[in-house]
Amino acid sequence: MDRELILDVRSVSYRYPGAPADALEGVNLAVRAGEVHAVLGPNGSGKTTLVRVALGLARPAAGSVMILGRPAGAWSRRAIARVVGVVAQREDNLFPQRVRETVLLGRYAYLSLWGTEAAEDHAAVDRALARCDVSSLANRWIWTLSGGEYQRVRLARALAQEPKLLRFADRVLLLADGRPAGAGAPADVLTRETVERVFAWPVSIASFEGRPQMIPLRHGKDEI
């Protein structure tokens, strides 16, 4: 039985007023109930614009966006909030924290009754920082990071937890300059050649249970 189609983005293009080029061009995205999709791309590739168009916050210049069979623009803010939830790129931090302190939060489940960190906790944080290539940011205040840097810190926090389960995507849409650079199963889209071309950065692609894990590398080195 086919799963219910929740979001249907077809051949969408969008250009901000006064911009010299389209922020999105010919983008397609179909998301069905029970699926996990990942939209990936470097800064400025159109990810945020796609979310805005998909939620009906911006009207596409071409193409269509349907949510549960209705045009995205026809939904009220209250009604769409009952269907779609969005995690923003940045979280609001009530307390000033440095990067290392933020990643250390991932060790909460391992701390003693008094909340004391052990050497193994700090070692796990070091490994997570290195794997996400943010060791050099360890002493930076969170609020000074760019959006992309902060996402890598959030990933490091999850890795420091050393979970047995880390969420995977069923399908991936890879954007570059507002255009699709690849779409489909992660193993088909996230090849080393494609990822390095889109992000202009060296990566290592390792397979885990048939799914690719993308690890950013330092320039000029084969491994972290």
C-alpha positions in Angstrom: 0.0 0.0 0.0 1.3 3.4 -0.9 2.1 5.7 2.0 0.2 9.0 2.1 1.9 11.8 0.2 2.5 14.6 2.8 4.6 17.1 0.8 4.7 17.4 -3.0 7.2 20.0 -4.5 7.2 19.9 -8.3 9.6 21.8 -10.6 9.8 24.7 -8.2 11.8 27.9 -9.0 12.1 31.0 -6.8 13.9 34.3 -7.0 14.2 36.9 -4.3 13.2 40.4 -5.4 16.1 42.2 -7.0 18.3 39.1 -7.0 20.3 38.5 -10.2 19.7 34.7 -10.2 17.2 32.1 -9.0 17.6 30.9 -5.4 15.8 27.7 -6.5 15.4 26.3 -10.0 13.7 23.1 -11.0 13.5 21.5 -7.6 11.4 18.4 -6.9 10.7 16.8 -3.5 8.0 14.3 -2.6 7.8 13.2 1.0 5.5 10.4 2.1 4.3 9.4 5.6 6.9 7.4 7.5 9.9 8.5 5.4 12.9 10.5 6.6 14.3 12.9 4.0 17.5 14.9 4.2 18.0 18.1 2.2 21.8 18.8 2.0 24.0 21.4 0.5 26.5 24.1 1.3 25.7 27.5 2.7 23.6 29.5 0.1 22.5 26.4 -1.8 18.8 27.1 -1.3 17.9 24.8 1.7 16.2 27.6 3.8 14.5 28.9 0.7 13.1 25.5 -0.1 11.7 25.2 3.5 10.1 28.6 3.1 8.5 27.7 -0.2 7.4 24.3 1.1 5.6 25.9 4.0 3.9 28.5 1.8 5.9 31.4 3.3 7.2 32.3 -0.2 5.3 31.8 -3.5 7.3 30.0 -6.2 7.8 31.7 -9.5 7.2 28.4 -11.2 6.1 25.0 -10.2 3.8 23.9 -7.4 3.8 23.0 -3.7 1.1 20.8 -2.2 0.7 19.8 1.4 -1.8 16.9 1.9 -3.2 17.6 -1.5 -3.8 21.3 -0.9 -1.7 24.2 -2.2 0.8 25.3 0.5 -0.3 28.9 0.2 -3.9 27.9 1.0 -3.1 26.7 4.6 -3.4 29.1 7.5 -0.4 29.4 9.9 -2.5 27.7 12.6 -3.6 24.8 10.4 -0.2 24.1 8.9 1.4 24.1 12.4 -0.6 21.0 13.2 0.8 19.2 10.2 4.4 20.5 9.8 7.1 21.0 12.5 10.3 22.7 11.7 13.6 22.6 13.6 15.4 25.9 13.0 19.1 25.9 12.0 20.0 27.7 15.2 18.8 27.1 18.8 18.4 29.8 21.3 20.8 29.4 24.2 19.7 30.7 27.6 23.2 30.6 29.0 26.5 31.5 27.4 28.4 28.4 26.5 31.6 27.5 24.7 31.7 24.8 22.1 33.3 22.2 24.3 30.7 22.7 27.1 28.0 22.3 24.5 29.4 19.0 23.2 29.9 17.8 26.8 26.1 18.0 27.2 26.0 14.8 25.1 27.6 12.9 27.9 24.8 13.7 30.4 23.6 10.1 30.4 27.0 8.9 31.5 27.7 11.4 34.3 27.8 10.4 38.0 25.0 11.2 40.5 26.8 14.5 41.2 27.3 15.3 37.5 31.0 14.9 37.6 32.8 14.3 34.3 35.4 11.5 34.1 38.4 11.2 31.9 36.4 9.0 29.5 33.8 11.7 29.1 36.4 14.2 28.1 38.0 11.7 25.7 34.6 11.1 24.1 34.2 14.8 23.6 37.7 15.1 22.0 36.9 12.3 19.6 33.5 13.9 18.6 35.1 17.3 18.1 37.8 15.8 15.9 35.4 13.7 13.8 33.3 16.8 13.0 36.5 18.9 12.4 35.6 21.5 15.1 38.4 20.9 17.6 39.8 24.3 16.7 36.4 25.8 17.7 36.4 24.2 21.2 36.9 27.4 23.1 34.7 29.6 20.9 31.4 30.9 22.3 28.4 29.3 20.6 26.9 32.6 19.6 30.0 33.5 17.5 29.6 30.5 15.2 28.2 30.5 11.7 25.1 28.4 11.0 27.2 25.7 9.3 29.7 25.6 12.2 26.9 25.3 14.7 25.4 22.3 12.8 28.7 20.5 13.1 28.9 21.2 16.8 25.3 19.8 17.2 26.5 16.7 15.4 29.5 16.5 17.6 27.2 16.6 20.6 25.2 13.7 19.3 28.4 11.7 18.6 29.8 12.4 22.1 26.7 10.6 23.4 28.0 7.5 21.6 24.4 6.3 20.8 23.6 2.9 19.5 21.1 4.5 17.2 21.7 7.8 15.2 18.9 8.8 12.8 19.3 8.0 9.1 17.6 9.4 6.0 15.6 7.2 3.6 16.2 9.6 0.8 18.4 12.6 0.1 18.0 15.8 -1.9 21.4 17.5 -2.6 21.3 21.1 -3.6 24.0 23.3 -5.2 23.3 26.9 -6.1 19.6 26.3 -5.8 19.6 23.4 -8.3 19.3 19.7 -7.6 22.7 18.0 -7.7 21.4 14.6 -6.8 18.2 13.0 -5.4 17.4 9.5 -4.4 18.7 6.9 -2.0 21.7 8.1 0.2 24.1 5.5 -1.3 23.3 6.7 -4.8 23.6 10.4 -4.1 26.3 10.7 -1.5 29.3 9.6 -3.5 32.7 11.0 -2.7 33.0 12.7 -6.1 29.6 14.4 -5.9 29.9 15.5 -2.3 33.4 17.0 -2.8 32.2 18.8 -6.0 29.1 20.3 -4.3 30.8 21.2 -1.0 34.2 22.0 -2.4 35.7 20.1 0.5 37.4 16.7 0.9 35.4 14.0 2.5 35.6 10.4 3.4 32.5 8.2 2.6 32.3 5.1 4.8 29.5 2.5 4.6 27.6 1.4 7.7 24.9 -1.3 7.2 24.7 -0.3 3.5 24.3 3.5 4.2 26.9 6.1 3.6 28.5 8.1 6.4 30.0 11.4 5.3 33.0 12.6 7.3 34.6 16.0 6.4 38.4 15.9 6.2 41.1 18.5 6.5 42.4 19.9 3.3 45.5 17.9 2.1 44.9 14.9 4.4 43.3 11.6 3.7 41.9 11.2 7.2 41.1 13.1 10.3 
